[in-house]
Amino acid sequence: MRFAGVDLSKPKVMGVINVSPESFFKGSVKQSEEELIQTVLKMVEDGASFIDVGAKSTAPYLETQIPVEEEVRRAVWAIKTIREHVDVPISIDTTSARVAEEALKAGADIINDVSGLKGDENMAKVAKEYDVPVIVCAHKKVGDFKDPVHEVIKALEESLQIAYKHGIEKEKIAIDPAIGFLRPNWPPWYEWDSKVLANLNLLKVFGLPILVGVSRKSFIGAITGRKDPMERLAGSLAATAIAVWNGAHIIRTHDVRETVDAVKMAAFMRTFNP
């Protein structure tokens, strides 16, 4: 299995770079060119096979609205700067088709849409027009749900129908179960996220690469009692190992060096329990 030209026979790591001051984890925010370059070079050196750039926070519990012009400015600046220094695939984390298009023009290779192609009707058109891979996230309106895994699968099915309708080939799609994004009325969000991770192998039904992002997220804080995202590294690594054990192909993280080691350990152990 491959995604964006990267061999996924062994799980890979995607390093997160945010240029959005409103992001929940302030330690990931880079606002100077020097800091941006140093960070991305270190991520690749530490083993990142992808870089994901976010120019607007997508945390569902924060007030994160900014003008689209500002998101475009941030994204284009970051991607142009990074593109000159690394040759790994770069994804743009956005729900806006306009931002995605400008990012692709600036050198991005992948669209990472946490709305699962449902937030902007033009997103799938842009992906098809530029013939780029897409990461579709499970996205749906919240309510009371008894079976989180079933709801995630249903949401992904809806997004895949949109992708296929617009002619996006299966080989260009990865799926993301939206850890941290779906906030149902019931069960509590940290139980929801935990149930999805514990049953991640059920997403193999799609035959697509599975990308998981758990890095320093609030469900880890709720379970461990660590309110400050700076204190959630150990919990993130534990959740990462579980995700890889259960079939994740790509792990999206703020902490590349530590995560690469966790991924290698879990993937090695999994070879003895196929």
N, C-alpha and C positions, 0 to 999 in steps of 0.2 A: 504494500500500500504506500502511495506517495501523496503529498499535498504540496502544491506550489513548488514542485521540483525536489522536495526534500523526502528522503527515504524514511518511512515510519516503521520499518521492520523492528526497530527499537524505539521506545518513547523518546520524544524530543522536548526541549524546553523553549518557551517563548518569553523573552524578557520584556517587561512593561516599562515604558517611559511615558510619563505624563508631563504635559506643558500647560496644565490646567491648575491654577492656584487653589481652586475650590475642591480639588480631589480629596477624598476621605483620608488617604495616607499621605501626609505631607512629605514624608521621606522619599516619595517617588517623584516629586515635582522638580523639574529642571527648568530654569528660566534664563540661564546664560549660555552662550554658544560654547564656551570652554567646558562648562559643566556637562552639557549635553554630549559633546564629543567624547569626553573622558568616560562618561557613564556607558555609552553604547560600545566603545572599544573594550571596556572591561567586561561587559556582558558577553560579547562575542568571544573574548579570550577565555572567559569562565565556562563557555559551552553553550551559549544560546544559539539555537538554529534559526530562530525568527526574532524579530523585534516588532513590538506592537506600540503604536503611538496614539495617545489619547489627547485631544485638544480641548475636551469638555468632559467634566465628570459625568458618569452615568449612574452613580450611586442612587438607588431608588428612594432613599430616605433623606437626601439632601436637596436643598434648593440650588439647582445647578444651571438654570437658564441663563444663557448669554446670547448676544446677537450672533447670527450665523456668520456675519462678516468677521467677527472676532475669532470664531472657531476656525474659519478658513485661514485667517492670518497666522494663527498659532500653528496649525497643522502644516501649512506650506513651509513656514520657516523651519520647523523641526525636521521635516522629511528631507528638504533640500540640504540641510546641514548634515544630517545623518547619512544620506545617500552617498555623499562624497567620501565617506570614511569606512563603510562596510558594504559587503556584497551579499549578505544574507537577505532573505525576503523580509520586506517591511509591510506590516498591515496598518491600516488606518481604522481606529476604533471610533465609529461615528454612526449616527442614525440618519444623517442628512445626506441625500444624494449629491447635493451641490458640494458639500465638504469632501465627500468621497471622490468626486470627479476631479476637483482641484488637487487633492492629495495624490491621485494617480498621475496627473500631469506633472507633479513635482517629483515623482519617483517611487511612489508606493506601489506595491505589487499585489496586495490582498485587501479586500474589504471585510472588516469585522463589524457586523451589524447586530447589536444587542436587541434590536427590535425584530430580528428574524425576517427582514424584508417587509415588515408590516407597517413600519412607522412612516415611511416615505414611499409613495407609489412609484417613484422614479428610480429607486435604488436598484431593483433588479434590472432595469433597462440600462443603467450605467454599467453594472457588472457585465452584462452581455455585450454592450457596445465596446468596452475596453478589453473584453475577453480575459477577465481576471478571476482568480479563485475567490470564494466567499466563505465566511464563517457565519452560519446562521444560528442564532440563539433562540432557545425556547422562550416565547413571549406570548402572554395572554392576560386577559383581565382577571383580577384576583377575585376569590370568593371563598366558600368553604369547600375544601377538597379532602376526600377520604384517602385517595390514592395518588400521592405526588408523582410517582413514576409514570403512571398512566397519563396524567395531565401533561407531563413533560413530553412524552411520546406524541400525544395528540397535537400539542403546540408545534412540535418539530415537523410533523406530517403536514400541517397547514403551510409552514414556511417552505417546505420542499416542493409542495404543489405550486407555489408562486414561482419558485426558481425554475422548475421544469417547464412551466407554462411560458416563461420568457426565454426558454432555450438554453438555460445554463446547464452544462453537462454535469453528470453525477461526479465525474472525476475532478471537478473543480469545487466541490463542496465539502466542508467540514461542519460538524454539528457541535453545539455547546449547550449543556443542560441548564444553563442560567443559574448557577449557584450564587445565591445572594441577591438575585433580582426579583424572584417571585415571592411576594409577601402576602400570603393568603390570610383570610380572617381566622382560619383554622385548617391544619394544625399550626402551632407556633413556627415561625420561619426557620429557626435553627433545627427543629425536628424535620421539617420539610427538606432542607438542604442535606441533612444527615441521611435521610431515607433514600434520597436520590443517589448520593455517593455510594451508599451501601449496596445499591442495586444497579449501579452504573452499567454492569455487563448486559442488562436488558436492552440498552441502546444499540448493541451490536446488530440488532435486527435490521438496521438501516444499511449496514455494510459500508459505512462511511467513517472517516477519521473522527475520533471523539476528542474534542478540546475541552479542558476543564481549568477553570480559574478559581482557586480557593484562597489565594494569597492574602493573608492578614484580614480576611473579611469578618463581618460582625457576627456570623454564626459561630466562629471560633471564639470570639470574645464572650458570647453568651454561654458557651459550654465551659470554657476555662476560667471565666471570671476576669479576663484581661480586657479592660475597657479601652486601653490605649493600644491602637494598632501597632505601635512600636514594640509592644510586648507579645505579639502574636506569632513570632517566627516559628517557635517550636510546634505550636498547634497547626500552623500552615504546613509544616513538613510532614506531620503525622497524617493530615488529611490528604496531602499529595501522595504519600505512599499507598494509602487506601485506594485513591483514584487510579493509580497505575496498576495496582493489584487487580482491580476490577475492570481494567481494559482501556484506560485513557491512553491516547496516542500522543497528545501534546498537552503540556502543563504550562499555563500562563502564570508568570510570577514576577514579583518585584525583586526577589532574592535569587539570582541565577546560580551563583556558586553553590550555595547550600542545597538548592532544589535539585541541581544536577546530581549531586551525591545521593539524595533521597530517591530520585528516579532510578538511578543505576542500581541501588540496593533492592528496591521493590521489583524492578524488572528482572533482576537476576534471580531473586527468590521465586518469582512467578514461573520461571522456566522449569522448576521442579514440581509445579502443580498446574499443568496446562489445562 
